[in-house]
Amino acid sequence: MPTMRWIRGPMRWCPVAEPDAAGSRLILASASPRRRELLALLGRPFEVMVADVDETPIEGEHPEELVERLALTKAHAVAATIGQQAVIIGADTIVVLDGEVLGKPTDDGHARSMLGDLAGRTHRVLTGVAVLVAASLATDSATTTSFVTITEVDVAPLTEDQIADYVATGEPLDKAGGYGIQGRAGAFITEIRGSYHSVVGLPVAHLADVLNRM
């Protein structure tokens, strides 16, 4: 399958035949309301189709590989159900601390533990994005572009009361790492190095560049 990839620094493109995507549907393969809001910033009409995929890491898989694989898997899962040309965007975001992937907390106690680990430290947020141009149900002939953005995030020292008050809002439970930078947890973030939008869930500027090229 022809691919184009970008990871972190300057874009590295592999040769690929560029299809004519004029008039094709733009589909976001994600249930995240935050990604819907971010994609809307591009001013292009789009649909949302949720991709039900297994997000279990493969043994020995590096975080960068995991997040890119999941983005590609989501895009392909939706592409398999489309019977006409479409541009499909898959995305996945993970939080990594000391090489360990922090998923979404399972309950309030888990969220408090995650936030306690992140407090006063620097972690990485990785967002993988896949853009798939499918001409038909034959997704093995589709053109895909995938990339990973990595942002470093510094969290202020937090007291147990601060953590408990934040967890009580219910905000952490559906977010990787147990916090949402666009919500109340934004007050805990002292500095970021990279893409703010990527931390929220979708690196809009990088995605816009890819879509324009395709």
Secondary structure by P-SEA (a helix, b strand, c coil): cccccccccccccccccccccccbbbbbccccaaaaaaaacccccbbbbbbbccccccccccaaaaaaaaaaaaaaaaaaacccbbbbbbbbbbbbcccccccccccaaaaaaaaaaaccbbbbbbbbbbbbbbcccccccbbbbbbbbbbbbbbccccaaaaaaaaaacccccccccccccccccccccccccccccccccaaaaaaaaaaac
